[in-house]
Amino acid sequence: MAKIKHTKNELKTQRDALRRFKRYLPTLLLKKQQLQLEMRQLEQRMEEVQAEADRLMASIAPWVRLFARPFDLAAIVKLRAVRTTTGNIAGVNIPVLQDIEFDPIELDLHGTDAWVDEGRETVEKLVRFQIEREILAEEHRLLGEELRTTTQRVNLFEKVKIPEAQSNIRIIRIFLGDAQTAEVARAKIAKGKSEDAAA
């Protein structure tokens, strides 16, 4: 604990600090709750995306053996662009997926196998799931960092700053009260001596 002065000015400084800490704490608690809620919703969305990807993989299992033959997937699927924008949750800038575009590739209907159209759609869906998972993971990381920081601030205010200010106020008030009592006692002694001297 830092050394404090036992003065009225220090008492005022400590009271102002305590008021400030108590005013900011509810805002921090609200931000912490909002971040926790967003993290839970984000984790649920991540699980949904993973479940969709797993269902898709299970649905292609019967014909995926066709890919065991050498085949150039890059010839049928080309990612053109991934468009994201920036969103804001509780003061945290996060990436938000807007769109994923693939280049339209014309297939030779006579020169390609029958499964290639469905294979292309499936690969595009898997790529979409992968990109969405990566963006959600980055959002989770950013919100997690902010939640840790906010939790540390809440703990700092609740467990350190507010009790420290309250303790400092109590110590200063006791010291000032003792000093005032001592001053009154000295004044009485001095008055008593002056009365004795006059008598």
N, C-alpha and C positions, 0 to 999 in steps of 0.2 A: 504494500500500500504506500502511495506517495505521501511525503511529509506535507501536512497541511498547516496553514497559519491559523492561529486561534483569534481571529478578528471578525468584526461584524461584516466587513467587506467579503471575507472568505465565506462566511455564513450565507450571504446573499448569492455569491457565485455558486455554491453547492446547491442551494435551493433552486436556482435557475437551471442548473444542470439536471437536477432531479425532475423538474417539470418537463424539460426538453426530452429526457429519456422516456418518461411516461407518455408523452405525446407521440413519439415516434414508434414506440413498441406496438401499439395496435395496428399500425400500417404494416409493419414488418410481419406481424402474425397473420394478417389478412393475405399478404403476398405469399407467405409460406403455405397457407391453406390452398390458395389458388394454384400454386405450383404443384403441390401434392395431388390435387384433383386432376390437373392436366397430365401429370406423369402417369396416373392410373389409367386415364382414358387413352393415352398414347400407347401404353403397354398392352391394353386391350386391342387397339387397332393393329399393333405389331403381331399379336397372336392371330388375329383374323387374317391378315395378309399371309402369314406363314401357313395357316390352315388351308387357305385357298390354293396356295402353291403346292402344298402336300396333296390336296385333292386332285389337282391337275396332273401331278406326277403319277398318282395312282391310276388315273384314267388313261394315261398313255402307256402304261406298263405293257399291255398286250401287244402293241405294235412298235414299241421303241426298239425292238430287235432289228428292225429294218435299218436303223442307224448304225448297226454294227458293220455294215458294208461301208467302205470308204465313200464319204459324201461331203462335198464342200458346202457347209451351212452358210458361209459368207456369200455364196452365190445366190442364195434365196432370201437372206435376211440382212438388211443394212440399216443400222440405227442412224437416223438423220440428225435428230436434235432432242435434247431433254431440256424443257423449259421449266424453270423454277422462278418463284418470286419470294420476297421476304415478308414473313408475317411477324407479328409481335404478340407475345404472351407474357404478361406481367413484366413488361420492360425488357424482355429477352428477344432479340432478333433471331428468327428461326427460318430455315428454308421450307418452302411449301411447293410441292409438285403441282405444276399446272398442266403440262402436256408432255407426251412422249411421241415422237414422230419417227416412222420408218420410211425409207425410200421405197416407192412402189417398183417392184421388179417384175417385169413381164416374164412369164415362164413359157417355154415351148411345150405346148400341150402334148405333142407327139414324142418329144425327146425326154420327158421327165416321167418318173413313176407316179402312179395314182395317189400315193400317200403324201406327196410333196406339198400340196396345198394345205392339207390339215397339219402337216409337220411345220410348215412356215407359221401358221397361226399359233400353234402351240409354243414354238420357240419365241415368237413375239410376246406372247403372254408371260412366259417364264422370264424374259428380259424385263418386262414391265414390273413383275413382282420383285425381281432383284433390285431394280432401281428404286422402287418404292421402299423396299426394306432398308436400303442404304440411306435414303433421305430421312426416313423415320428414325433410324439409328443415330444420325447426326442431330436430329431434333431432340432425341432422348438425351444425348450427351450434353447438349447445351443447356437444356432445362435442368438436368441433374447437377451440373456445375452451379447454376444459379440457386438451386434449392439448397445445396451444401453451404454456399456463401450466406444465404438468407438465414438458414438454421444457425450458423455460427454467430451471426449478428444478433439474432433473437436470444441465443444463450448468453452472449456477451452482455446484452442489456439486462436480461432477467437475473442472471446469476452473478454478474460482476458489477456493472456500472450502477444499477439502481441500489443494490444493497450497500455498495461502497459509498455512494452519495448519502444514503440514509445514515450510515454509520458516522460519516464525517460530520453531518449536521448534528447528530446526537453528541459527539465529542466536543464540538465547538460550543454548543449550547451549555453543556455541563461546565466547560472551562469558563465561559463568559458568566454563567450563574455563580460559580465559585469566586470569580474575580469580583463580581458585584457584591457578594456576601462579605468578602474580605475587605472591600472598600467601605462598606457600611460599618463593619466592626472597627476598622481603623478610625473612622469618623467618630464613632461613639467613644472610643478610648481617648482620642484627642479632645473631644468635648468634655469628657470626664476630667482629664488632666487640667484643662483650662478652667473648669469650674472649681477644682481643688485649689488651683493656684490663686484664683480670685477670692476664695474663702479664706 
